Amino acid sequence: MAKKENQADFMKMFNEEPQTAPVQPLPKKQLSPVGYEKKKQVTFAMTPSIRSKLDDIVDYYSYKSASAYLEEMINQEWQRIQS
């Protein structure tokens, strides 16, 4: 395989321009909505039986994840005690 410089010279001999791939712009960085609170990882322990029950509840209510379910339950309880 010839180097790019040699390839360009070779193409000029036959009056052809070397082919280059079109440059594609980088995608724009997606911004978070105003007021969005970034999530942070939290680790805590629970017994395997409780984790199993949590997974069953998450499946039953079709939540995306156990953390999404827990987040909603905590928010609901917080709203309840604030009223």
mmCIF file of the N, C-alpha and C atoms, coordinates in Angstrom:
data_MODEL
# 
_entry.id   MODEL 
# 
loop_
_atom_site.group_PDB 
_atom_site.id 
_atom_site.type_symbol 
_atom_site.label_atom_id 
_atom_site.label_alt_id 
_atom_site.label_comp_id 
_atom_site.label_asym_id 
_atom_site.label_entity_id 
_atom_site.label_seq_id 
_atom_site.pdbx_PDB_ins_code 
_atom_site.Cartn_x 
_atom_site.Cartn_y 
_atom_site.Cartn_z 
_atom_site.occupancy 
_atom_site.B_iso_or_equiv 
_atom_site.pdbx_formal_charge 
_atom_site.auth_seq_id 
_atom_site.auth_comp_id 
_atom_site.auth_asym_id 
_atom_site.auth_atom_id 
_atom_site.pdbx_PDB_model_num 
ATOM 1   N N  . MET A 1 1  ? 0.844   -1.170  0.000   1.00 0.00 ? 1  MET A N  1 
ATOM 2   C CA . MET A 1 1  ? 0.000   0.000   0.000   1.00 0.00 ? 1  MET A CA 1 
ATOM 3   C C  . MET A 1 1  ? 0.889   1.232   0.000   1.00 0.00 ? 1  MET A C  1 
ATOM 4   N N  . ALA A 1 2  ? 0.622   2.129   -0.885  1.00 0.00 ? 2  ALA A N  1 
ATOM 5   C CA . ALA A 1 2  ? 1.422   3.349   -1.011  1.00 0.00 ? 2  ALA A CA 1 
ATOM 6   C C  . ALA A 1 2  ? 1.022   4.341   0.064   1.00 0.00 ? 2  ALA A C  1 
ATOM 7   N N  . LYS A 1 3  ? 1.952   5.195   0.412   1.00 0.00 ? 3  LYS A N  1 
ATOM 8   C CA . LYS A 1 3  ? 1.649   6.251   1.367   1.00 0.00 ? 3  LYS A CA 1 
ATOM 9   C C  . LYS A 1 3  ? 0.709   7.253   0.714   1.00 0.00 ? 3  LYS A C  1 
ATOM 10  N N  . LYS A 1 4  ? 0.065   8.066   1.525   1.00 0.00 ? 4  LYS A N  1 
ATOM 11  C CA . LYS A 1 4  ? -0.894  9.035   0.987   1.00 0.00 ? 4  LYS A CA 1 
ATOM 12  C C  . LYS A 1 4  ? -0.237  10.006  0.023   1.00 0.00 ? 4  LYS A C  1 
ATOM 13  N N  . GLU A 1 5  ? 1.006   10.431  0.321   1.00 0.00 ? 5  GLU A N  1 
ATOM 14  C CA . GLU A 1 5  ? 1.685   11.364  -0.575  1.00 0.00 ? 5  GLU A CA 1 
ATOM 15  C C  . GLU A 1 5  ? 1.944   10.702  -1.928  1.00 0.00 ? 5  GLU A C  1 
ATOM 16  N N  . ASN A 1 6  ? 2.397   9.460   -1.892  1.00 0.00 ? 6  ASN A N  1 
ATOM 17  C CA . ASN A 1 6  ? 2.660   8.736   -3.131  1.00 0.00 ? 6  ASN A CA 1 
ATOM 18  C C  . ASN A 1 6  ? 1.368   8.485   -3.898  1.00 0.00 ? 6  ASN A C  1 
ATOM 19  N N  . GLN A 1 7  ? 0.308   8.214   -3.182  1.00 0.00 ? 7  GLN A N  1 
ATOM 20  C CA . GLN A 1 7  ? -0.980  7.982   -3.829  1.00 0.00 ? 7  GLN A CA 1 
ATOM 21  C C  . GLN A 1 7  ? -1.443  9.248   -4.541  1.00 0.00 ? 7  GLN A C  1 
ATOM 22  N N  . ALA A 1 8  ? -1.270  10.396  -3.908  1.00 0.00 ? 8  ALA A N  1 
ATOM 23  C CA . ALA A 1 8  ? -1.672  11.659  -4.527  1.00 0.00 ? 8  ALA A CA 1 
ATOM 24  C C  . ALA A 1 8  ? -0.851  11.921  -5.781  1.00 0.00 ? 8  ALA A C  1 
ATOM 25  N N  . ASP A 1 9  ? 0.468   11.679  -5.720  1.00 0.00 ? 9  ASP A N  1 
ATOM 26  C CA . ASP A 1 9  ? 1.317   11.859  -6.898  1.00 0.00 ? 9  ASP A CA 1 
ATOM 27  C C  . ASP A 1 9  ? 0.894   10.916  -8.014  1.00 0.00 ? 9  ASP A C  1 
ATOM 28  N N  . PHE A 1 10 ? 0.594   9.691   -7.672  1.00 0.00 ? 10 PHE A N  1 
ATOM 29  C CA . PHE A 1 10 ? 0.174   8.697   -8.654  1.00 0.00 ? 10 PHE A CA 1 
ATOM 30  C C  . PHE A 1 10 ? -1.127  9.124   -9.329  1.00 0.00 ? 10 PHE A C  1 
ATOM 31  N N  . MET A 1 11 ? -2.068  9.651   -8.528  1.00 0.00 ? 11 MET A N  1 
ATOM 32  C CA . MET A 1 11 ? -3.348  10.084  -9.077  1.00 0.00 ? 11 MET A CA 1 
ATOM 33  C C  . MET A 1 11 ? -3.162  11.298  -9.993  1.00 0.00 ? 11 MET A C  1 
ATOM 34  N N  . LYS A 1 12 ? -2.214  12.196  -9.649  1.00 0.00 ? 12 LYS A N  1 
ATOM 35  C CA . LYS A 1 12 ? -1.960  13.367  -10.483 1.00 0.00 ? 12 LYS A CA 1 
ATOM 36  C C  . LYS A 1 12 ? -1.403  12.952  -11.836 1.00 0.00 ? 12 LYS A C  1 
ATOM 37  N N  . MET A 1 13 ? -0.653  11.859  -11.891 1.00 0.00 ? 13 MET A N  1 
ATOM 38  C CA . MET A 1 13 ? -0.103  11.385  -13.166 1.00 0.00 ? 13 MET A CA 1 
ATOM 39  C C  . MET A 1 13 ? -1.227  11.068  -14.141 1.00 0.00 ? 13 MET A C  1 
ATOM 40  N N  . PHE A 1 14 ? -2.342  10.610  -13.645 1.00 0.00 ? 14 PHE A N  1 
ATOM 41  C CA . PHE A 1 14 ? -3.470  10.259  -14.498 1.00 0.00 ? 14 PHE A CA 1 
ATOM 42  C C  . PHE A 1 14 ? -4.541  11.343  -14.496 1.00 0.00 ? 14 PHE A C  1 
ATOM 43  N N  . ASN A 1 15 ? -4.171  12.553  -14.050 1.00 0.00 ? 15 ASN A N  1 
ATOM 44  C CA . ASN A 1 15 ? -5.082  13.701  -14.002 1.00 0.00 ? 15 ASN A CA 1 
ATOM 45  C C  . ASN A 1 15 ? -6.356  13.405  -13.210 1.00 0.00 ? 15 ASN A C  1 
ATOM 46  N N  . GLU A 1 16 ? -6.201  12.718  -12.123 1.00 0.00 ? 16 GLU A N  1 
ATOM 47  C CA . GLU A 1 16 ? -7.330  12.429  -11.240 1.00 0.00 ? 16 GLU A CA 1 
ATOM 48  C C  . GLU A 1 16 ? -6.996  12.950  -9.851  1.00 0.00 ? 16 GLU A C  1 
ATOM 49  N N  . GLU A 1 17 ? -8.004  13.387  -9.172  1.00 0.00 ? 17 GLU A N  1 
ATOM 50  C CA . GLU A 1 17 ? -7.826  13.848  -7.797  1.00 0.00 ? 17 GLU A CA 1 
ATOM 51  C C  . GLU A 1 17 ? -8.007  12.656  -6.853  1.00 0.00 ? 17 GLU A C  1 
ATOM 52  N N  . PRO A 1 18 ? -7.210  12.599  -5.804  1.00 0.00 ? 18 PRO A N  1 
ATOM 53  C CA . PRO A 1 18 ? -7.404  11.505  -4.842  1.00 0.00 ? 18 PRO A CA 1 
ATOM 54  C C  . PRO A 1 18 ? -8.748  11.652  -4.134  1.00 0.00 ? 18 PRO A C  1 
ATOM 55  N N  . GLN A 1 19 ? -9.379  10.525  -3.895  1.00 0.00 ? 19 GLN A N  1 
ATOM 56  C CA . GLN A 1 19 ? -10.683 10.549  -3.241  1.00 0.00 ? 19 GLN A CA 1 
ATOM 57  C C  . GLN A 1 19 ? -10.489 10.611  -1.729  1.00 0.00 ? 19 GLN A C  1 
ATOM 58  N N  . THR A 1 20 ? -11.261 11.463  -1.108  1.00 0.00 ? 20 THR A N  1 
ATOM 59  C CA . THR A 1 20 ? -11.231 11.565  0.349   1.00 0.00 ? 20 THR A CA 1 
ATOM 60  C C  . THR A 1 20 ? -12.639 11.370  0.874   1.00 0.00 ? 20 THR A C  1 
ATOM 61  N N  . ALA A 1 21 ? -12.728 10.830  2.050   1.00 0.00 ? 21 ALA A N  1 
ATOM 62  C CA . ALA A 1 21 ? -14.035 10.623  2.672   1.00 0.00 ? 21 ALA A CA 1 
ATOM 63  C C  . ALA A 1 21 ? -14.583 11.978  3.119   1.00 0.00 ? 21 ALA A C  1 
ATOM 64  N N  . PRO A 1 22 ? -15.882 12.197  2.955   1.00 0.00 ? 22 PRO A N  1 
ATOM 65  C CA . PRO A 1 22 ? -16.456 13.473  3.395   1.00 0.00 ? 22 PRO A CA 1 
ATOM 66  C C  . PRO A 1 22 ? -16.349 13.608  4.916   1.00 0.00 ? 22 PRO A C  1 
ATOM 67  N N  . VAL A 1 23 ? -16.065 14.809  5.352   1.00 0.00 ? 23 VAL A N  1 
ATOM 68  C CA . VAL A 1 23 ? -15.936 15.081  6.779   1.00 0.00 ? 23 VAL A CA 1 
ATOM 69  C C  . VAL A 1 23 ? -17.326 15.269  7.365   1.00 0.00 ? 23 VAL A C  1 
ATOM 70  N N  . GLN A 1 24 ? -17.612 14.521  8.414   1.00 0.00 ? 24 GLN A N  1 
ATOM 71  C CA . GLN A 1 24 ? -18.915 14.637  9.060   1.00 0.00 ? 24 GLN A CA 1 
ATOM 72  C C  . GLN A 1 24 ? -18.748 15.420  10.355  1.00 0.00 ? 24 GLN A C  1 
ATOM 73  N N  . PRO A 1 25 ? -19.631 16.380  10.597  1.00 0.00 ? 25 PRO A N  1 
ATOM 74  C CA . PRO A 1 25 ? -19.508 17.175  11.824  1.00 0.00 ? 25 PRO A CA 1 
ATOM 75  C C  . PRO A 1 25 ? -19.792 16.313  13.054  1.00 0.00 ? 25 PRO A C  1 
ATOM 76  N N  . LEU A 1 26 ? -19.163 16.674  14.162  1.00 0.00 ? 26 LEU A N  1 
ATOM 77  C CA . LEU A 1 26 ? -19.403 15.974  15.413  1.00 0.00 ? 26 LEU A CA 1 
ATOM 78  C C  . LEU A 1 26 ? -20.796 16.319  15.919  1.00 0.00 ? 26 LEU A C  1 
ATOM 79  N N  . PRO A 1 27 ? -21.479 15.345  16.533  1.00 0.00 ? 27 PRO A N  1 
ATOM 80  C CA . PRO A 1 27 ? -22.805 15.657  17.073  1.00 0.00 ? 27 PRO A CA 1 
ATOM 81  C C  . PRO A 1 27 ? -22.682 16.653  18.221  1.00 0.00 ? 27 PRO A C  1 
ATOM 82  N N  . LYS A 1 28 ? -23.681 17.516  18.333  1.00 0.00 ? 28 LYS A N  1 
ATOM 83  C CA . LYS A 1 28 ? -23.664 18.520  19.394  1.00 0.00 ? 28 LYS A CA 1 
ATOM 84  C C  . LYS A 1 28 ? -23.947 17.849  20.734  1.00 0.00 ? 28 LYS A C  1 
ATOM 85  N N  . LYS A 1 29 ? -23.282 18.344  21.765  1.00 0.00 ? 29 LYS A N  1 
ATOM 86  C CA . LYS A 1 29 ? -23.456 17.802  23.099  1.00 0.00 ? 29 LYS A CA 1 
ATOM 87  C C  . LYS A 1 29 ? -24.857 18.133  23.588  1.00 0.00 ? 29 LYS A C  1 
ATOM 88  N N  . GLN A 1 30 ? -25.552 17.107  24.083  1.00 0.00 ? 30 GLN A N  1 
ATOM 89  C CA . GLN A 1 30 ? -26.909 17.306  24.570  1.00 0.00 ? 30 GLN A CA 1 
ATOM 90  C C  . GLN A 1 30 ? -26.849 17.926  25.964  1.00 0.00 ? 30 GLN A C  1 
ATOM 91  N N  . LEU A 1 31 ? -27.612 18.975  26.158  1.00 0.00 ? 31 LEU A N  1 
ATOM 92  C CA . LEU A 1 31 ? -27.633 19.668  27.436  1.00 0.00 ? 31 LEU A CA 1 
ATOM 93  C C  . LEU A 1 31 ? -28.756 19.130  28.315  1.00 0.00 ? 31 LEU A C  1 
ATOM 94  N N  . SER A 1 32 ? -28.517 19.133  29.609  1.00 0.00 ? 32 SER A N  1 
ATOM 95  C CA . SER A 1 32 ? -29.538 18.715  30.565  1.00 0.00 ? 32 SER A CA 1 
ATOM 96  C C  . SER A 1 32 ? -30.591 19.804  30.686  1.00 0.00 ? 32 SER A C  1 
ATOM 97  N N  . PRO A 1 33 ? -31.834 19.417  30.936  1.00 0.00 ? 33 PRO A N  1 
ATOM 98  C CA . PRO A 1 33 ? -32.875 20.423  31.133  1.00 0.00 ? 33 PRO A CA 1 
ATOM 99  C C  . PRO A 1 33 ? -32.575 21.277  32.365  1.00 0.00 ? 33 PRO A C  1 
ATOM 100 N N  . VAL A 1 34 ? -33.098 22.491  32.356  1.00 0.00 ? 34 VAL A N  1 
ATOM 101 C CA . VAL A 1 34 ? -32.921 23.389  33.501  1.00 0.00 ? 34 VAL A CA 1 
ATOM 102 C C  . VAL A 1 34 ? -33.624 22.758  34.704  1.00 0.00 ? 34 VAL A C  1 
ATOM 103 N N  . GLY A 1 35 ? -32.970 22.744  35.825  1.00 0.00 ? 35 GLY A N  1 
ATOM 104 C CA . GLY A 1 35 ? -33.559 22.164  37.027  1.00 0.00 ? 35 GLY A CA 1 
ATOM 105 C C  . GLY A 1 35 ? -33.337 20.669  37.148  1.00 0.00 ? 35 GLY A C  1 
ATOM 106 N N  . TYR A 1 36 ? -32.577 20.082  36.242  1.00 0.00 ? 36 TYR A N  1 
ATOM 107 C CA . TYR A 1 36 ? -32.303 18.644  36.293  1.00 0.00 ? 36 TYR A CA 1 
ATOM 108 C C  . TYR A 1 36 ? -31.289 18.361  37.389  1.00 0.00 ? 36 TYR A C  1 
ATOM 109 N N  . GLU A 1 37 ? -31.603 17.414  38.233  1.00 0.00 ? 37 GLU A N  1 
ATOM 110 C CA . GLU A 1 37 ? -30.701 17.042  39.316  1.00 0.00 ? 37 GLU A CA 1 
ATOM 111 C C  . GLU A 1 37 ? -29.945 15.783  38.889  1.00 0.00 ? 37 GLU A C  1 
ATOM 112 N N  . LYS A 1 38 ? -28.640 15.901  38.783  1.00 0.00 ? 38 LYS A N  1 
ATOM 113 C CA . LYS A 1 38 ? -27.825 14.776  38.349  1.00 0.00 ? 38 LYS A CA 1 
ATOM 114 C C  . LYS A 1 38 ? -27.837 13.687  39.417  1.00 0.00 ? 38 LYS A C  1 
ATOM 115 N N  . LYS A 1 39 ? -27.972 12.444  38.975  1.00 0.00 ? 39 LYS A N  1 
ATOM 116 C CA . LYS A 1 39 ? -28.022 11.324  39.908  1.00 0.00 ? 39 LYS A CA 1 
ATOM 117 C C  . LYS A 1 39 ? -26.615 10.883  40.280  1.00 0.00 ? 39 LYS A C  1 
ATOM 118 N N  . LYS A 1 40 ? -26.479 10.446  41.508  1.00 0.00 ? 40 LYS A N  1 
ATOM 119 C CA . LYS A 1 40 ? -25.211 9.925   42.005  1.00 0.00 ? 40 LYS A CA 1 
ATOM 120 C C  . LYS A 1 40 ? -25.446 8.521   42.532  1.00 0.00 ? 40 LYS A C  1 
ATOM 121 N N  . GLN A 1 41 ? -24.429 7.695   42.419  1.00 0.00 ? 41 GLN A N  1 
ATOM 122 C CA . GLN A 1 41 ? -24.533 6.315   42.867  1.00 0.00 ? 41 GLN A CA 1 
ATOM 123 C C  . GLN A 1 41 ? -24.510 6.252   44.389  1.00 0.00 ? 41 GLN A C  1 
ATOM 124 N N  . VAL A 1 42 ? -25.412 5.450   44.949  1.00 0.00 ? 42 VAL A N  1 
ATOM 125 C CA . VAL A 1 42 ? -25.477 5.233   46.390  1.00 0.00 ? 42 VAL A CA 1 
ATOM 126 C C  . VAL A 1 42 ? -25.482 3.728   46.616  1.00 0.00 ? 42 VAL A C  1 
ATOM 127 N N  . THR A 1 43 ? -24.643 3.278   47.519  1.00 0.00 ? 43 THR A N  1 
ATOM 128 C CA . THR A 1 43 ? -24.573 1.852   47.812  1.00 0.00 ? 43 THR A CA 1 
ATOM 129 C C  . THR A 1 43 ? -25.104 1.608   49.217  1.00 0.00 ? 43 THR A C  1 
ATOM 130 N N  . PHE A 1 44 ? -26.000 0.652   49.343  1.00 0.00 ? 44 PHE A N  1 
ATOM 131 C CA . PHE A 1 44 ? -26.478 0.247   50.662  1.00 0.00 ? 44 PHE A CA 1 
ATOM 132 C C  . PHE A 1 44 ? -26.771 -1.242  50.618  1.00 0.00 ? 44 PHE A C  1 
ATOM 133 N N  . ALA A 1 45 ? -26.847 -1.843  51.786  1.00 0.00 ? 45 ALA A N  1 
ATOM 134 C CA . ALA A 1 45 ? -27.025 -3.293  51.877  1.00 0.00 ? 45 ALA A CA 1 
ATOM 135 C C  . ALA A 1 45 ? -28.465 -3.638  52.223  1.00 0.00 ? 45 ALA A C  1 
ATOM 136 N N  . MET A 1 46 ? -28.912 -4.770  51.711  1.00 0.00 ? 46 MET A N  1 
ATOM 137 C CA . MET A 1 46 ? -30.204 -5.329  52.094  1.00 0.00 ? 46 MET A CA 1 
ATOM 138 C C  . MET A 1 46 ? -30.085 -6.848  52.014  1.00 0.00 ? 46 MET A C  1 
ATOM 139 N N  . THR A 1 47 ? -30.931 -7.517  52.751  1.00 0.00 ? 47 THR A N  1 
ATOM 140 C CA . THR A 1 47 ? -30.866 -8.975  52.755  1.00 0.00 ? 47 THR A CA 1 
ATOM 141 C C  . THR A 1 47 ? -31.315 -9.511  51.402  1.00 0.00 ? 47 THR A C  1 
ATOM 142 N N  . PRO A 1 48 ? -30.837 -10.692 51.032  1.00 0.00 ? 48 PRO A N  1 
ATOM 143 C CA . PRO A 1 48 ? -31.231 -11.268 49.738  1.00 0.00 ? 48 PRO A CA 1 
ATOM 144 C C  . PRO A 1 48 ? -32.740 -11.453 49.590  1.00 0.00 ? 48 PRO A C  1 
ATOM 145 N N  . SER A 1 49 ? -33.435 -11.777 50.679  1.00 0.00 ? 49 SER A N  1 
ATOM 146 C CA . SER A 1 49 ? -34.888 -11.962 50.572  1.00 0.00 ? 49 SER A CA 1 
ATOM 147 C C  . SER A 1 49 ? -35.588 -10.635 50.259  1.00 0.00 ? 49 SER A C  1 
ATOM 148 N N  . ILE A 1 50 ? -35.114 -9.545  50.855  1.00 0.00 ? 50 ILE A N  1 
ATOM 149 C CA . ILE A 1 50 ? -35.691 -8.223  50.571  1.00 0.00 ? 50 ILE A CA 1 
ATOM 150 C C  . ILE A 1 50 ? -35.380 -7.814  49.140  1.00 0.00 ? 50 ILE A C  1 
ATOM 151 N N  . ARG A 1 51 ? -34.165 -8.082  48.684  1.00 0.00 ? 51 ARG A N  1 
ATOM 152 C CA . ARG A 1 51 ? -33.801 -7.747  47.299  1.00 0.00 ? 51 ARG A CA 1 
ATOM 153 C C  . ARG A 1 51 ? -34.678 -8.517  46.319  1.00 0.00 ? 51 ARG A C  1 
ATOM 154 N N  . SER A 1 52 ? -34.940 -9.780  46.622  1.00 0.00 ? 52 SER A N  1 
ATOM 155 C CA . SER A 1 52 ? -35.808 -10.589 45.767  1.00 0.00 ? 52 SER A CA 1 
ATOM 156 C C  . SER A 1 52 ? -37.223 -10.009 45.726  1.00 0.00 ? 52 SER A C  1 
ATOM 157 N N  . LYS A 1 53 ? -37.728 -9.605  46.886  1.00 0.00 ? 53 LYS A N  1 
ATOM 158 C CA . LYS A 1 53 ? -39.063 -8.996  46.938  1.00 0.00 ? 53 LYS A CA 1 
ATOM 159 C C  . LYS A 1 53 ? -39.089 -7.683  46.160  1.00 0.00 ? 53 LYS A C  1 
ATOM 160 N N  . LEU A 1 54 ? -38.026 -6.897  46.302  1.00 0.00 ? 54 LEU A N  1 
ATOM 161 C CA . LEU A 1 54 ? -37.930 -5.634  45.561  1.00 0.00 ? 54 LEU A CA 1 
ATOM 162 C C  . LEU A 1 54 ? -37.953 -5.889  44.055  1.00 0.00 ? 54 LEU A C  1 
ATOM 163 N N  . ASP A 1 55 ? -37.199 -6.881  43.603  1.00 0.00 ? 55 ASP A N  1 
ATOM 164 C CA . ASP A 1 55 ? -37.188 -7.214  42.173  1.00 0.00 ? 55 ASP A CA 1 
ATOM 165 C C  . ASP A 1 55 ? -38.567 -7.652  41.694  1.00 0.00 ? 55 ASP A C  1 
ATOM 166 N N  . ASP A 1 56 ? -39.280 -8.426  42.525  1.00 0.00 ? 56 ASP A N  1 
ATOM 167 C CA . ASP A 1 56 ? -40.633 -8.860  42.160  1.00 0.00 ? 56 ASP A CA 1 
ATOM 168 C C  . ASP A 1 56 ? -41.585 -7.665  42.054  1.00 0.00 ? 56 ASP A C  1 
ATOM 169 N N  . ILE A 1 57 ? -41.478 -6.727  42.979  1.00 0.00 ? 57 ILE A N  1 
ATOM 170 C CA . ILE A 1 57 ? -42.322 -5.521  42.943  1.00 0.00 ? 57 ILE A CA 1 
ATOM 171 C C  . ILE A 1 57 ? -42.021 -4.700  41.694  1.00 0.00 ? 57 ILE A C  1 
ATOM 172 N N  . VAL A 1 58 ? -40.736 -4.550  41.375  1.00 0.00 ? 58 VAL A N  1 
ATOM 173 C CA . VAL A 1 58 ? -40.322 -3.788  40.192  1.00 0.00 ? 58 VAL A CA 1 
ATOM 174 C C  . VAL A 1 58 ? -40.897 -4.421  38.932  1.00 0.00 ? 58 VAL A C  1 
ATOM 175 N N  . ASP A 1 59 ? -40.831 -5.748  38.848  1.00 0.00 ? 59 ASP A N  1 
ATOM 176 C CA . ASP A 1 59 ? -41.398 -6.447  37.686  1.00 0.00 ? 59 ASP A CA 1 
ATOM 177 C C  . ASP A 1 59 ? -42.919 -6.295  37.637  1.00 0.00 ? 59 ASP A C  1 
ATOM 178 N N  . TYR A 1 60 ? -43.571 -6.406  38.778  1.00 0.00 ? 60 TYR A N  1 
ATOM 179 C CA . TYR A 1 60 ? -45.026 -6.326  38.842  1.00 0.00 ? 60 TYR A CA 1 
ATOM 180 C C  . TYR A 1 60 ? -45.535 -4.975  38.352  1.00 0.00 ? 60 TYR A C  1 
ATOM 181 N N  . TYR A 1 61 ? -44.876 -3.902  38.781  1.00 0.00 ? 61 TYR A N  1 
ATOM 182 C CA . TYR A 1 61 ? -45.304 -2.556  38.402  1.00 0.00 ? 61 TYR A CA 1 
ATOM 183 C C  . TYR A 1 61 ? -44.616 -2.041  37.141  1.00 0.00 ? 61 TYR A C  1 
ATOM 184 N N  . SER A 1 62 ? -43.795 -2.861  36.516  1.00 0.00 ? 62 SER A N  1 
ATOM 185 C CA . SER A 1 62 ? -43.110 -2.540  35.244  1.00 0.00 ? 62 SER A CA 1 
ATOM 186 C C  . SER A 1 62 ? -42.247 -1.283  35.343  1.00 0.00 ? 62 SER A C  1 
ATOM 187 N N  . TYR A 1 63 ? -41.508 -1.170  36.424  1.00 0.00 ? 63 TYR A N  1 
ATOM 188 C CA . TYR A 1 63 ? -40.555 -0.066  36.548  1.00 0.00 ? 63 TYR A CA 1 
ATOM 189 C C  . TYR A 1 63 ? -39.311 -0.390  35.738  1.00 0.00 ? 63 TYR A C  1 
ATOM 190 N N  . LYS A 1 64 ? -38.596 0.644   35.369  1.00 0.00 ? 64 LYS A N  1 
ATOM 191 C CA . LYS A 1 64 ? -37.371 0.475   34.590  1.00 0.00 ? 64 LYS A CA 1 
ATOM 192 C C  . LYS A 1 64 ? -36.286 -0.207  35.424  1.00 0.00 ? 64 LYS A C  1 
ATOM 193 N N  . SER A 1 65 ? -36.229 0.140   36.705  1.00 0.00 ? 65 SER A N  1 
ATOM 194 C CA . SER A 1 65 ? -35.207 -0.429  37.584  1.00 0.00 ? 65 SER A CA 1 
ATOM 195 C C  . SER A 1 65 ? -35.669 -0.336  39.030  1.00 0.00 ? 65 SER A C  1 
ATOM 196 N N  . ALA A 1 66 ? -34.952 -1.060  39.890  1.00 0.00 ? 66 ALA A N  1 
ATOM 197 C CA . ALA A 1 66 ? -35.257 -1.004  41.316  1.00 0.00 ? 66 ALA A CA 1 
ATOM 198 C C  . ALA A 1 66 ? -34.996 0.395   41.859  1.00 0.00 ? 66 ALA A C  1 
ATOM 199 N N  . SER A 1 67 ? -33.958 1.039   41.356  1.00 0.00 ? 67 SER A N  1 
ATOM 200 C CA . SER A 1 67 ? -33.656 2.389   41.847  1.00 0.00 ? 67 SER A CA 1 
ATOM 201 C C  . SER A 1 67 ? -34.752 3.379   41.452  1.00 0.00 ? 67 SER A C  1 
ATOM 202 N N  . ALA A 1 68 ? -35.346 3.211   40.278  1.00 0.00 ? 68 ALA A N  1 
ATOM 203 C CA . ALA A 1 68 ? -36.445 4.092   39.866  1.00 0.00 ? 68 ALA A CA 1 
ATOM 204 C C  . ALA A 1 68 ? -37.646 3.901   40.788  1.00 0.00 ? 68 ALA A C  1 
ATOM 205 N N  . TYR A 1 69 ? -37.925 2.652   41.147  1.00 0.00 ? 69 TYR A N  1 
ATOM 206 C CA . TYR A 1 69 ? -39.032 2.371   42.068  1.00 0.00 ? 69 TYR A CA 1 
ATOM 207 C C  . TYR A 1 69 ? -38.761 2.984   43.441  1.00 0.00 ? 69 TYR A C  1 
ATOM 208 N N  . LEU A 1 70 ? -37.552 2.763   43.962  1.00 0.00 ? 70 LEU A N  1 
ATOM 209 C CA . LEU A 1 70 ? -37.212 3.302   45.283  1.00 0.00 ? 70 LEU A CA 1 
ATOM 210 C C  . LEU A 1 70 ? -37.255 4.827   45.288  1.00 0.00 ? 70 LEU A C  1 
ATOM 211 N N  . GLU A 1 71 ? -36.787 5.439   44.208  1.00 0.00 ? 71 GLU A N  1 
ATOM 212 C CA . GLU A 1 71 ? -36.807 6.899   44.113  1.00 0.00 ? 71 GLU A CA 1 
ATOM 213 C C  . GLU A 1 71 ? -38.238 7.427   44.186  1.00 0.00 ? 71 GLU A C  1 
ATOM 214 N N  . GLU A 1 72 ? -39.143 6.786   43.467  1.00 0.00 ? 72 GLU A N  1 
ATOM 215 C CA . GLU A 1 72 ? -40.535 7.235   43.491  1.00 0.00 ? 72 GLU A CA 1 
ATOM 216 C C  . GLU A 1 72 ? -41.167 7.011   44.860  1.00 0.00 ? 72 GLU A C  1 
ATOM 217 N N  . MET A 1 73 ? -40.885 5.874   45.485  1.00 0.00 ? 73 MET A N  1 
ATOM 218 C CA . MET A 1 73 ? -41.437 5.601   46.816  1.00 0.00 ? 73 MET A CA 1 
ATOM 219 C C  . MET A 1 73 ? -40.934 6.619   47.845  1.00 0.00 ? 73 MET A C  1 
ATOM 220 N N  . ILE A 1 74 ? -39.660 6.968   47.770  1.00 0.00 ? 74 ILE A N  1 
ATOM 221 C CA . ILE A 1 74 ? -39.099 7.957   48.695  1.00 0.00 ? 74 ILE A CA 1 
ATOM 222 C C  . ILE A 1 74 ? -39.738 9.322   48.462  1.00 0.00 ? 74 ILE A C  1 
ATOM 223 N N  . ASN A 1 75 ? -39.907 9.701   47.194  1.00 0.00 ? 75 ASN A N  1 
ATOM 224 C CA . ASN A 1 75 ? -40.549 10.992  46.887  1.00 0.00 ? 75 ASN A CA 1 
ATOM 225 C C  . ASN A 1 75 ? -41.996 11.031  47.380  1.00 0.00 ? 75 ASN A C  1 
ATOM 226 N N  . GLN A 1 76 ? -42.723 9.926   47.202  1.00 0.00 ? 76 GLN A N  1 
ATOM 227 C CA . GLN A 1 76 ? -44.110 9.873   47.676  1.00 0.00 ? 76 GLN A CA 1 
ATOM 228 C C  . GLN A 1 76 ? -44.178 9.990   49.198  1.00 0.00 ? 76 GLN A C  1 
ATOM 229 N N  . GLU A 1 77 ? -43.290 9.292   49.889  1.00 0.00 ? 77 GLU A N  1 
ATOM 230 C CA . GLU A 1 77 ? -43.274 9.355   51.353  1.00 0.00 ? 77 GLU A CA 1 
ATOM 231 C C  . GLU A 1 77 ? -42.883 10.751  51.823  1.00 0.00 ? 77 GLU A C  1 
ATOM 232 N N  . TRP A 1 78 ? -41.935 11.373  51.140  1.00 0.00 ? 78 TRP A N  1 
ATOM 233 C CA . TRP A 1 78 ? -41.514 12.729  51.491  1.00 0.00 ? 78 TRP A CA 1 
ATOM 234 C C  . TRP A 1 78 ? -42.676 13.710  51.323  1.00 0.00 ? 78 TRP A C  1 
ATOM 235 N N  . GLN A 1 79 ? -43.403 13.591  50.221  1.00 0.00 ? 79 GLN A N  1 
ATOM 236 C CA . GLN A 1 79 ? -44.558 14.461  49.993  1.00 0.00 ? 79 GLN A CA 1 
ATOM 237 C C  . GLN A 1 79 ? -45.629 14.239  51.064  1.00 0.00 ? 79 GLN A C  1 
ATOM 238 N N  . ARG A 1 80 ? -45.813 12.988  51.461  1.00 0.00 ? 80 ARG A N  1 
ATOM 239 C CA . ARG A 1 80 ? -46.824 12.657  52.472  1.00 0.00 ? 80 ARG A CA 1 
ATOM 240 C C  . ARG A 1 80 ? -46.482 13.296  53.815  1.00 0.00 ? 80 ARG A C  1 
ATOM 241 N N  . ILE A 1 81 ? -45.219 13.227  54.228  1.00 0.00 ? 81 ILE A N  1 
ATOM 242 C CA . ILE A 1 81 ? -44.868 13.773  55.543  1.00 0.00 ? 81 ILE A CA 1 
ATOM 243 C C  . ILE A 1 81 ? -44.753 15.300  55.510  1.00 0.00 ? 81 ILE A C  1 
ATOM 244 N N  . GLN A 1 82 ? -44.598 15.886  54.328  1.00 0.00 ? 82 GLN A N  1 
ATOM 245 C CA . GLN A 1 82 ? -44.538 17.345  54.213  1.00 0.00 ? 82 GLN A CA 1 
ATOM 246 C C  . GLN A 1 82 ? -45.928 17.978  54.279  1.00 0.00 ? 82 GLN A C  1 
ATOM 247 N N  . SER A 1 83 ? -46.973 17.200  53.981  1.00 0.00 ? 83 SER A N  1 
ATOM 248 C CA . SER A 1 83 ? -48.329 17.766  53.968  1.00 0.00 ? 83 SER A CA 1 
ATOM 249 C C  . SER A 1 83 ? -48.929 17.827  55.345  1.00 0.00 ? 83 SER A C  1 
# 
